[in-house]
């Protein structure tokens, strides 16, 4: 029986603002967007795992992009993120109702600079437990971050359900016995939850959203 539901953030609860960020940085520094993306992904996994300080991340990225001021690069990047970042309020409403019947957790690969105060406040109200990769120095799809989450939630693998937009990131939890749902849309999620959660009260809640 499912007792714990683990939600991803990016492209599930929150939107993906990366294309807007690449465009803004490209316009500001006259650099090809594909080059920005390529260089960004050389370092993002390190900072998502808390392996390098934030200032080193920006210095390395600026150097590889031939940008003189890493401070300006960071300012443009973070301001565009804050401008574009949004959450799916309808999904959060559903989660708020689900947490009356299940233990709820947010598990996300995240970098320390991807923070927006208004969103953070919303998430804290909805999720009793929030696990970000940079805080625990592990990231999905590593097995150990799922094991850490299971222990933190005081659950067993077979009692957990992981919801993520990435098929690749769901392969690991499947292997250790966690039920999974690949998120595609809120309407599809409702249908998938109805299959996974055998509970009349939950069925009613899902149809009320």
C-alpha positions as CSV (number, residue, x, y, z in Angstrom):
1,X,0.0,0.0,0.0
2,X,1.3,3.5,-0.9
3,X,1.9,5.7,2.1
4,X,4.4,8.2,0.8
5,X,4.3,10.3,-2.5
6,X,7.5,11.8,-3.7
7,X,7.2,14.7,-6.2
8,X,9.8,16.1,-8.5
9,X,9.9,19.9,-9.0
10,X,11.1,20.8,-12.6
11,X,8.5,20.3,-15.3
12,X,6.2,18.9,-12.7
13,X,5.4,21.5,-10.1
14,X,7.6,24.3,-11.6
15,X,8.1,25.3,-15.2
16,X,11.4,25.1,-17.1
17,X,12.7,28.6,-17.6
18,X,16.1,27.6,-19.1
19,X,15.2,28.6,-22.7
20,X,14.4,32.1,-21.5
21,X,17.6,32.3,-19.5
22,X,19.8,31.1,-22.4
23,X,18.1,33.7,-24.6
24,X,18.6,36.6,-22.1
25,X,22.3,35.7,-21.6
26,X,22.8,35.3,-25.4
27,X,21.3,38.7,-26.0
28,X,23.3,40.4,-23.2
29,X,26.7,38.9,-24.2
30,X,26.2,38.1,-27.8
31,X,26.9,34.4,-27.4
32,X,25.3,31.5,-29.2
33,X,22.5,29.9,-27.1
34,X,23.7,26.4,-27.8
35,X,27.2,27.3,-26.6
36,X,25.7,28.7,-23.3
37,X,23.7,25.5,-22.8
38,X,26.7,23.3,-23.5
39,X,29.0,25.1,-21.1
40,X,26.3,25.3,-18.4
41,X,25.9,21.5,-18.4
42,X,29.6,21.0,-17.9
43,X,29.3,22.4,-14.3
44,X,25.6,22.2,-13.3
45,X,25.8,18.6,-12.0
46,X,28.7,19.7,-9.7
47,X,26.8,22.5,-8.1
48,X,23.6,20.5,-7.9
49,X,25.5,18.0,-5.7
50,X,27.1,20.8,-3.7
51,X,30.6,19.8,-4.9
52,X,31.8,23.3,-5.7
53,X,31.0,26.7,-4.2
54,X,28.6,28.9,-6.1
55,X,31.2,31.5,-6.9
56,X,33.4,28.9,-8.5
57,X,30.5,27.8,-10.7
58,X,30.0,31.3,-12.0
59,X,33.7,31.9,-12.5
60,X,34.2,28.7,-14.5
61,X,31.1,29.3,-16.6
62,X,32.1,32.9,-17.3
63,X,35.6,31.9,-18.2
64,X,34.4,29.2,-20.7
65,X,32.0,31.7,-22.3
66,X,34.7,34.4,-22.4
67,X,32.6,36.7,-20.2
68,X,34.7,39.2,-18.3
69,X,32.4,39.6,-15.3
70,X,31.0,36.5,-13.6
71,X,28.9,38.9,-11.3
72,X,27.1,40.3,-14.3
73,X,26.5,36.8,-15.8
74,X,25.0,35.7,-12.5
75,X,22.8,38.8,-12.2
76,X,21.4,38.3,-15.7
77,X,20.9,34.6,-15.2
78,X,19.2,34.8,-11.8
79,X,17.0,37.8,-12.6
80,X,15.7,36.0,-15.7
81,X,15.0,32.9,-13.7
82,X,13.1,34.9,-11.1
83,X,11.2,36.7,-13.8
84,X,10.1,33.4,-15.5
85,X,9.7,30.9,-12.7
86,X,6.2,29.7,-12.0
87,X,4.4,26.9,-10.2
88,X,1.4,24.8,-11.2
89,X,-1.1,26.1,-8.6
90,X,-3.7,23.5,-9.6
91,X,-1.2,20.7,-9.0
92,X,-0.2,22.2,-5.6
93,X,-3.9,22.3,-4.7
94,X,-4.2,18.6,-5.4
95,X,-1.1,17.9,-3.4
96,X,-2.4,19.9,-0.5
97,X,-5.4,17.6,-0.4
98,X,-3.4,14.4,-0.9
99,X,-1.2,15.2,2.2
100,X,-4.2,14.7,4.4
101,X,-4.0,11.0,3.5
102,X,-0.3,10.5,2.5
103,X,3.1,11.5,3.6
104,X,4.3,14.1,1.0
105,X,7.8,15.0,-0.1
106,X,9.5,17.2,-2.6
107,X,12.7,15.7,-4.1
108,X,14.5,17.8,-6.7
109,X,17.9,18.2,-8.3
110,X,18.5,21.9,-7.7
111,X,21.2,24.5,-7.6
112,X,21.5,27.0,-4.8
113,X,20.9,30.0,-7.0
114,X,17.6,28.7,-8.4
115,X,15.6,30.3,-5.5
116,X,12.6,32.6,-5.6
117,X,11.2,33.8,-2.3
118,X,7.6,33.8,-3.3
119,X,7.8,30.2,-4.6
120,X,9.8,29.0,-1.6
121,X,7.1,30.2,0.7
122,X,4.4,28.4,-1.3
123,X,6.4,25.1,-1.3
124,X,7.0,25.3,2.4
125,X,3.3,25.5,3.1
126,X,2.5,22.5,0.9
127,X,5.5,20.2,1.5
128,X,6.4,19.1,5.1
129,X,9.6,17.7,3.7
130,X,11.7,19.3,0.9
131,X,14.9,17.6,-0.2
132,X,17.2,19.5,-2.6
133,X,20.2,17.8,-4.1
134,X,22.7,20.6,-3.2
135,X,21.8,20.2,0.4
136,X,22.3,16.5,0.6
137,X,25.2,16.3,-1.9
138,X,23.4,13.7,-4.0
139,X,21.3,14.0,-7.1
140,X,18.8,11.9,-9.1
141,X,19.0,9.3,-10.6
142,X,21.5,8.1,-8.0
143,X,20.2,5.2,-5.9
144,X,21.5,6.7,-2.6
145,X,19.3,9.9,-2.9
146,X,16.2,7.7,-3.1
147,X,17.3,5.6,-0.2
148,X,18.0,8.7,1.8
149,X,14.5,10.0,1.0
150,X,12.9,6.7,2.0
151,X,14.7,6.8,5.3
152,X,13.8,10.5,5.8
153,X,10.1,9.7,5.2
154,X,10.3,6.7,7.5
155,X,8.9,4.5,4.8
156,X,9.7,1.3,2.9
157,X,10.4,1.3,-0.9
158,X,7.1,-0.5,-1.7
159,X,5.2,2.1,0.3
160,X,6.5,4.9,-1.9
161,X,5.3,6.5,-5.2
162,X,7.7,8.7,-7.1
163,X,6.4,11.2,-9.7
164,X,8.9,12.7,-12.2
165,X,8.8,14.0,-15.7
166,X,11.9,12.1,-16.7
167,X,11.7,8.5,-17.7
168,X,15.5,8.1,-17.1
169,X,15.2,9.3,-13.5
170,X,12.3,6.9,-12.7
171,X,14.4,3.8,-13.7
172,X,16.3,3.8,-10.4
173,X,13.3,4.0,-8.1
174,X,11.6,1.3,-10.1
175,X,14.6,-1.0,-9.5
176,X,14.5,-0.6,-5.7
177,X,10.8,-1.3,-5.5
178,X,9.3,2.2,-5.6
179,X,6.1,2.7,-7.6
180,X,6.4,5.4,-10.3
181,X,4.4,7.7,-12.4
182,X,5.9,9.7,-15.3
183,X,4.3,13.2,-15.2
184,X,2.9,14.4,-18.6
185,X,0.0,16.7,-17.5
186,X,-2.3,17.2,-14.6
187,X,-5.2,15.4,-16.2
188,X,-3.0,12.4,-17.0
189,X,-1.6,12.5,-13.4
190,X,-5.2,12.3,-12.0
191,X,-5.8,9.1,-14.1
192,X,-2.5,7.6,-13.1
193,X,-3.1,8.3,-9.4
194,X,-6.5,6.7,-9.6
195,X,-4.7,3.5,-10.8
196,X,-2.1,3.6,-8.1
197,X,-4.1,4.8,-5.1
198,X,-6.9,2.4,-4.1
199,X,-8.9,4.7,-1.8
200,X,-12.4,6.0,-2.3
201,X,-11.7,9.3,-0.5
202,X,-8.7,10.0,-2.7
203,X,-10.8,9.3,-5.8
204,X,-13.3,11.9,-4.7
205,X,-10.5,14.4,-4.0
206,X,-9.0,13.9,-7.5
207,X,-12.3,14.5,-9.2
208,X,-12.9,17.7,-7.2
209,X,-9.7,19.3,-8.5
